[in-house]
Amino acid sequence: MDRSKFIFGNEISRKAYKKAVKTKAKFIGKYGDDSDAVYHLADIEAPAVGKPLGVRQIVIGKESTCKFDDKSLVIGNIRMGFGHYRISMAIASAAHAMGYTPYWFDLHSFKAATCGKVISEQNDLYSFGSRLSQKFALFNKLVWEPLNSEGFRKLTYNSSDQMTAELMTAVFRELPKDIPYVATHVWPSQAAIHAGLTHVVNAIPDNWPMGLHLSEGAIHTVQTPSSYLGYRALRGMDKKRQLKPMPKESIVYTGHYIDHELVSNIEADCEKRIARAKGRNAVRWLMSVGGAGAQKEIFISVIRKLLPAIKAGKAALFINVGDHSKVWRELVNSVPQMKQFLHEHFDDFDETTRFCEEAYNGEVNGIHAFCHSDIFAAVYSTNLLMRCSDVLITKPSELAFYPIPKLMIKRVGGHEAWGAIRSAEVGDGTYECSTPAETAAMIDMIQHGRDIIIKMCGHILTAKKAGIYDGAYKAVELAIGCK
C-alpha cells in the first residue's frame, strides 16, 4: 500500500500526492538516495544516561557489533529541540526499570546518511522559525501560529512526510524486523514501518491532534483522553470532508511519558516541596531554556522579577540553558545585576549530579546556571533539577506533562496551547501566562502564597494514583506486548 496516497483509508488528492512526490525528489536531488547503501550498526555507552539508565547509543561503525537479544528495545528518535530527546529518555528510563536494555537510535545523528541530512535541514528550519516567532509578533501571528496549529494538522502534510520517510530506511537494515521499537518522533516511526519493522510504537508528543504525527502501521500512543478522541476521529485534518477514523487497535491512551526516577519518587519529592512551603524556606524556581533557544526576552523578565526575592534569601533560581552557551552569555549581559548571586555549573555532569543530590536534602540560595555541551547531559540535567525544585517555569511543550508544580509561560507555536490546558486541568500547573505582566503576577502569587505549591503537589499525588504519569511504562509494554 502506498502510505502517501491512502492514510487510514482516506484517499489523498492527486494534487497533494504530486506535491509529496516532488518533495521527495527535491531531497534526492540535494542529498541523494542511499536506499541501497549498507550502514553497519555499532553501539557505545550513551553519555550521561548510559550508566544510570543503561542506555546504549547506536552509531554507524566499520562493522556490525550490536548484539540484540530478547531484552533489547530500540528507541527511534531525532534531535529537534530538546522535546523528543526528553521523551526518549523517559522511555529509556521506563524500559531500564522494567529490565530491558534501551538502544538509542537517533536518525539525526547519522550525518553521512540521507536521513541525517534531510532531518538536519528540517530541524534548522524549525529552530529558525521558532526564534523568529519570538522576535516578530506579526510573523508569529500570520505564519508560525497557523502553521503549528493548522498547517501541520492537515492530512496532506502527513502524505508528504510519508514519502520523505522512504529516504530514511537504509540505516534500519541491520535492525531485527521484530525488535520492540518505540519512536518519539513520527519520522523514525514512519521510516521503521517503511523498513519493514513489525513492532513499532509511535509515541505522539503533542496534546493537539495533527496529521503530522500519524504513522499508519504503528501503534499510536497519546498522553491525554482529549488527544485520543481527536486522533481517533482525525479531527480537523481535512476541513472539506468527513474522514474515516483511525481503527481502535491503532491508538492507545497511555498517560504522560515520564521517567521512572521521577514517577517512583513523586511522594518523596512532593513531601519535600510541601515541607519547604510550610517552613517558609526559599522557593526553588527552575527555568528550562528550550532547544530552539527561543523566548530569551521572557527569561530576562523572569530573572529580573525574581532578583529581589533572591537577594532577600526568599527565592533561589536554577537555570538550565541546555547546550546553549551563547544564550547564557546573552542572559548575563542583559541582567548583569545577577552576577553577584551567580554560581555556574558548566560541562561537568558529575558535578551537576552531586549538586542536585546535595540540594535535595540541603539548603540552596542564589542563582545556579547549568550548561553542558553534550546533548544528553544538557537535557537530563533538567530531570535531575526537577527533583530538588519547587516550581518549574516552562513553555507548555513536553515539560507540561511532568509531575512538578509548573508555571506556564507563553507558548512557541499554536500546538503547545493544549499542553497548558492539560496541566491546568490536572492541577499540576498554571494556565498559560501569555504576557510578561501575567507571568510576573503569577510569580508573585506563588512566591508569596505557598499554598499554591501545596495544592499542586496534592493534585500530583492524586494524578499518580490515577496512573496519569505511567505513559512511558505503557508504551514499553505495548512494544514488548505486540511481540
Steps between C-alpha positions, in 0.01 A plus 500: 500500500624849415488674839518842333191437286271342762512583873272287717281436197479869407613571145733797457426739214702473182638850552624424853646168390691664216637752748619214724678337204660833412620552858668160505663571164629833633675327791646235269636777281664669798618202706477189281313174548694252714227235512744234381786607728619275782551667836651284774361558848725513805411603854669697776400610848292815466640812672336607829211250484714196416583398855183601691254383232704230326463673164704374205541751216491355148760652268618430147812283518744323271346167592186372671544460875147544638393183680125520545313244711151448641565772759585766242276797418584760235398865547476678166537875533644821361637812656253776419522735794519309830148357509544179305823418683324563831217259411757245383671521838167433669448190284859386563460550875178298508650223286807481724283480813305217336818299434562591136805649329404820316683568171508867395442524122523866394443547126622860523840382627575293188658793316636293209159352420223669304271486804744705708537765231126536438418521871780749563355735238151468646625555854688815402187638335283423803746654745531810282121533484470461878748779561337729244160443659630639829661805340228606257138500619363535146697194377375306802137601440489458121745213444625306800182458706288399197770261374538322835129482578339452157775444240649195671146384579413422138491140382679612184802599711526138614493387137810706423683380813420137421659538158811667645532232770560246224846658471580416864488121488860408417626529859233250616637210294686331787222537758305176559159540337315385814697698759283709740530858374364824648527818292478840669465691173288405203785481246684216681162327529409541133849397391485188720171396341639560149807295598280204592514510880193330640481607866500878488350737758462863393509708822319821401633800695237770460157546654364662180406243230701554181531300179874557533519234774325214319698185420261239363621152581622596847311502830446866581516600865366829639532664840145630556138391448422810291795424273374142464161616373653760270737254337247217487263728304785663299334818620541802274763334282297570187253790522330405171381148581413257778796266541488133586624462859807314620428136590481454877792254494726772354487739797535468879471756780795435732538804724799736518846380394702547821832354614499221758725700738240778510188282521637269768603797717188717464390454861844577646558799273159651573553447873822706475323778309212514745741511797694788343178688426368460855841588646519820292831388350627665183282405204711308248417606145627298203512658156566274200612664175364312197705340226416773248637767735183706462324715763814679619307818583260310725789339687660841551178640648466199733855539630446872564172425676659244735816696583360685805375172655833331420688787664279467809559124517133428435555342158765300316520462124631208293550572130576218256596645162569154360784523249430865416804676647438796269150545643646497851754773416216710358296453819793604722571804285133597511472464879848582639349552848473124544878444490540553876263209571623275220650149514581333166498123451636448149606184315542283808206265518637319805515834685144581387386163633672561836346847525149359449557226757624751760222749420235232547561483875692824558454875473538696175527870427598728212488426128643177360555470125554169321640453149636183338634469146399133496133479398423206731632686806333821380156340493528265798623778732145634507377160620751504787414860589125433503530275804656776714284785365166641611369660179597446137470798264446367149318549175210253465681240289620156614586625851132592552435132576762456776409443870628826648312824573529710184464860391414502130645787300405600145497218247719465189252382236125451520521125559650559847189677632334170588797394713422785739130415491577142601728607786249754630220241497710232673591771750878455497564829315363843420314610192715657226627841614522663159646840593796610718256681732286188546813292561626750760164499678502121518855501639385741772200284587705180526796665674286664768220242515675168559159332517504477119807274510331285765180474297686407182693230687167361619376482142823327393451234768141448387608477137762240584241281670289527183793380285524828309882495504538134389517564125866401451449161666190434291673596174775250578240234591329554165824462304588184690145368508445519129804276462 
